[in-house]
Amino acid sequence: MAVVFKQKSILPGFGLALGYTVFYLCAIVLIPLAAMFLKASALTWHQFWHVVSSPRAVASYRLSFGASLIAALINLVFGVLVAWVLVRYNFPGRRLFDSMVDLPFALPTAVAGIALTTVYAPNGLLGRPLESIGIHAAYTPLGVTIALTFIGLPFVVRTVQPVLEDLDKELEEAAASLGAGRWQTFTRVLLPTILPAAITGFAMSFGRAVGEYGSVIFIAGNMPMRTEITPLLIITRLQEYDYTGATAIAVAMLVVSFIFLLLINLLQVWSGSRRGIGSAKDSEHLTAGLKPAWGKGDGK
């Protein structure tokens, strides 16, 4: 008689842990989201479309997504620059500046919003000189963009920083020895390595900014059709006891957020595979690709 032994799992208690994980996700995430869709289903398709495509809602989408995109692009550029400085240079107070990057994570969003409004108000420290040259920051779409840039910066910095720390400096030295200038070294050696992480940080910063509420409402001014963001519009609908309308707008935002979450996950997978392939072929690229491309001769 053959005796069959049960193969031991690498992770003890895998079945119990998996069951708890599924239960926890259902209780915390899936069931509330399903309830939201169920509430929105009380509307007919025509009513739903009328709510989510109203001029006020469209204006809030335009501000939320437009300001989030601009803020994420700003963070993409300056976040990479901040990460580069923190990794590649030693200067007094570097650890302090490194810890300050995480302040938008630690600060309550309402505190951040009050601080930004105080600074950028017409009589504020930065608002006064901006007003003198005709730039109105607070209570305008510019103020919304400033707040979203503030809360999104850490996502880019903390995503790019580990990649720069793991990047071997010998690659840059090898590129320089083959005759590459600083710009060529950046575009052909550094940029392909940090680009996947930078794009991931950009997507995370954009997704975070789309749903931001606390740090924006103080500096935005909250004027309908002008400086009203979509999360504030949802709160306004709830205060008016229009629960179905608020749920419909929330569903529209949820669908967009899910799409961006999916894109972020795909970017993370692509970034990991890209880095794995790149690290295996770095020496091949340097010896076989860079030297002919930069036209420094064949060494004869």
Secondary structure as UniProt FT lines:
FT   TURN            12..13
FT   HELIX           14..25
FT   HELIX           26..30
FT   HELIX           31..40
FT   TURN            41..42
FT   HELIX           45..52
FT   HELIX           55..88
FT   TURN            92..93
FT   HELIX           94..100
FT   TURN            101..102
FT   HELIX           103..106
FT   HELIX           109..120
FT   TURN            122..123
FT   TURN            125..126
FT   HELIX           127..132
FT   TURN            133..134
FT   TURN            138..139
FT   HELIX           141..166
FT   HELIX           169..177
FT   TURN            178..179
FT   HELIX           182..185
FT   HELIX           186..190
FT   HELIX           191..210
FT   HELIX           214..220
FT   TURN            224..227
FT   HELIX           230..239
FT   TURN            240..241
FT   HELIX           243..285
FT   HELIX           286..290
FT   HELIX           291..294
//
